[in-house]
C-alpha cells in the first residue's frame, strides 16, 4: 500500500543549482577565446566546480580549426591542453544556452549584439577585462598577427580575469552569487 503525502508537502520547493555555463567569445575563436576556455576550465577543475566552459568566435573564418599554434604552445607551457578544441561561430541561441558570456574585446561585443539581434540579453554579457577592471571596458589585445610575446600577454590578462571569475561565482567564496540562497535554508 502506498501512503499519500501530506497536503502541506505540495508547497515544498527544492532549490537546486545547475552547473554554471560560461561562453568566452573573440573574433575567430583560435587565439584568445580558446585560451580563455582552457584557462577557466582548468581553474574550474582545480576548484572542484562542475561548470561548463566553451568558446566561440563572431566570424566563421576558422570554423572547425584547432586553436592557433602559439595559443596551444602558451597554454601547454602552463599545463593546459587546448589542442582538441575546435573553432565555432557564435550564434544568437548562445544567449539561451549560457548563463554568462564574456567578450574579449569591444568590437567582439558589438558583433555579438549584431548577431544576436532580439535574443541579445545585456544581463548575461560583459567584457572579460571588466572582471579585473570594472567599468573600464578594456580589451584583451588580439595577438593573432603579432609575435609570441602577444600570446604571453593575452594569457596573463585572461588568467587574472578567470581567477576573478572563480572568486566571484564559486560557492566557497564569500561574495558568491549562490550566497543569496543561504538565507533560505
N, C-alpha and C positions, 0 to 999 in steps of 0.2 A: 504494500500500500504506500502511495506517495503522499506525503503531507503537503499541505498548502503553505505558502509563505505568508507571514502576517501582512495585513494590509499596509502597515507603515513601511514595509520594505520596498514598495514601488517608488518611494520618494528618495531612495538612496542613490547617490551619484558617485561613481568611482572615477577619480582623476587618474589618468594615465598619461605618460609622456612618450610621444613618438620621437624617434631619433631626429635630431636637428638635421635639416637638409640645406647645404650651402653650395652655391654655384659661384665660381670665380670666372670672370669674363675679361678677355683682352681682344685685340684686333683679329689675330689669325689663329689663336689657340695653339701656338707652337713654342712661344718663348715664356712670357710672363705668367699666363694663367695655368699652364701645366706645372710650373714651379710652385705657384700658389696652391694648386690642388695637392701636389705631393707633400709640400711642407705642412699644410694644415692637416692632411690625413695622418702624417707621421706624429704630429702633436696630439691629435685626437686619440690615436692608438696608445701613445705613451701615457695619456691621461686616463685611459680606461673608459673612454666615451664610445658611444656607438652612433656616431654621426655619419651621414652620407655626404661626401665631398666630391664634387665634379667640377669640370671646367668646360668652357665653350669660347668661341670667337664670334665676332659680329660679321665677319665676312666668311665666305666659303672657299677661299683660295687654297686652303690646306686640308680640307675635309678628308679624313681617313689617314692623314700622315702622323707619324710619330713626332714627339717634340723635337725642337731644334737640337742638333748635336751638342752645342755648348750648354743649353739648358740641362740636357741629360748629364753632361760632364760635371757641371757645378753641383747638381743635385746629388750625384753619386759621390762627390768629394765630401758631402755632408751625410753620407749614409742613406740616401733616399734614392730609390729606383723608380724613375718615371718612364722608362723606355717602352712599357706596354700601353701607355696612354695613346689615344688616337683623337685627333682634332675633330671637332664637330661644330656646327654652326648654332649660334644662339637662336632660340625660337620663342615666339610670344607665349607659348604654353609653359615655358620655364617659370613664369610667374605663378602658375598653378602648382607646379611640382616642387618648388623650393621655398624655404622659409626666409632665406636671406640670399641676396645676390650682390656680389661685390664687383664693381667695375674697377679695372686697374688704371684707367685714365679717363679724363673728362670727355674726350672725343668718343670713347667707347660707351660712356653713359649716354651721350647724345644718340648714338646709333642704336643702343638698346631701346630707348624711347621710340625711335623711328620704327624699329622692327615690331615692337610690342603693340603699338597703337593703343587701342582701347583696353588691352589687358595690362598695360603698364600700371604698376602699383608702387607708388613712391614710398610707402611704408616698408617695403621689402628690400629697397636698394640703397646702396651708398658707395662712395668711392672707398677703396680699401685703405688708403692712407688716412682717411678720417678716423680710423681706429687709433692711429698714433697721434695725429694732429687734428683733433676735432674741429670741424668747420673751416679748415684751411683749403680743402678741395685740391689737394696735391696729387699729381700723377706718379705712378711708378714709371720711370723713364723706360722707353722701349729699347732694348739692347739689340734688336734684330740686325741692324745694318752696321753695328759697331764692333769694336774689339771685345775680347773676352772679359776685360775689366767691367764692361757694362752689365754683363751677366752676374758677376760677383756683387755689384752694387744693387741690382734688382733683387737678388737673393737676400741680401742683408735687409733691405726695406720690407720685403714680403715676410720674411721670417719674424721680424719685430711686430708687424701688424697681426700676423697669425697668433703670436703669443698673446697679444691683447684680446683677440677673439676668444681664445681658450679661457682666459681670465674672466672675460665678460659673461660668457654663456655657460661656463662649466657649473654643474650643480654644486660643486665643492667650493666655489668662490663666493665670498660674502655679497658681492654685487650681482649675483646671478639672476637672470630673469626668472628662474624657477623658484627663487626665494619668495616671490609673491604668493605662492601656493602654500607655503609653510604655515601661514596663519589659518588656513582652512582645516588643518589637522586637529 
